Amino acid sequence: MGRGRAKAKQTKVARDLKYRTHETDLSALARELHGEADSSPDPVEDLDEWSDYTPRD
């Protein structure tokens, strides 16, 4: 029991996402598609201290 209210809410949210017009930040989309660098650091750089490590066999 209680599934009806949750399903109704999911249906409402799905309809809202499907039919409501959203303001799209086209400049942010263009930056993402063109691969321009962000000011945030890349999390892969934190792993570089282990890049020289190779286990012995």
Backbone torsions as a table, in degrees:
resi	resn	phi	psi	omega
1	MET	NA	159.1	179.6
2	GLY	89.5	-2.8	-178.9
3	ARG	-72.5	-28.4	-176.7
4	GLY	-60.3	-43.1	-178.4
5	ARG	-67.9	-41.3	179.4
6	ALA	-65.7	-41.5	179.6
7	LYS	-66.6	-38.4	178.3
8	ALA	-63.5	-40.2	178.9
9	LYS	-66.1	-43.5	178.8
10	GLN	-62.0	-40.2	179.1
11	THR	-64.9	-41.7	179.1
12	LYS	-62.8	-45.1	180.0
13	VAL	-65.1	-41.5	179.6
14	ALA	-63.2	-42.9	178.4
15	ARG	-64.7	-41.2	179.7
16	ASP	-61.5	-43.6	179.2
17	LEU	-67.4	-34.4	-176.8
18	LYS	-75.5	-42.3	-169.5
19	TYR	-105.4	-20.0	-177.5
20	ARG	-78.4	139.9	176.8
21	THR	-81.4	132.3	-179.2
22	HIS	-109.6	145.6	173.6
23	GLU	-77.1	121.8	-177.9
24	THR	-104.4	130.9	176.7
25	ASP	-85.0	91.6	-174.4
26	LEU	-68.0	-30.7	179.3
27	SER	-69.0	-38.0	176.8
28	ALA	-67.4	-38.0	177.4
29	LEU	-64.3	-42.6	179.0
30	ALA	-63.5	-41.7	178.1
31	ARG	-61.2	-42.3	-179.5
32	GLU	-66.5	-41.6	-178.4
33	LEU	-70.9	-33.2	-179.6
34	HIS	-84.6	-8.2	176.3
35	GLY	75.0	27.6	177.3
36	GLU	-68.8	145.0	-175.6
37	ALA	-71.3	141.3	173.3
38	ASP	-90.1	166.7	176.4
39	SER	-81.1	-11.4	-180.0
40	SER	-78.3	142.4	-179.3
41	PRO	-70.6	152.5	179.4
42	ASP	-80.6	126.2	-177.5
43	PRO	-65.1	-19.3	179.7
44	VAL	-69.3	-27.4	-179.8
45	GLU	-61.3	-27.4	179.6
46	ASP	-68.0	-22.7	-178.2
47	LEU	-86.5	-5.6	-175.2
48	ASP	-63.3	-25.3	-179.6
49	GLU	-64.9	-20.6	179.9
50	TRP	-100.3	1.3	-174.6
51	SER	-67.3	-25.3	179.6
52	ASP	-86.7	-8.0	-176.7
53	TYR	-78.3	125.3	173.7
54	THR	-130.7	125.0	-179.1
55	PRO	-68.5	147.9	178.5
56	ARG	-83.7	144.1	-179.4
57	ASP	-90.0	NA	NA
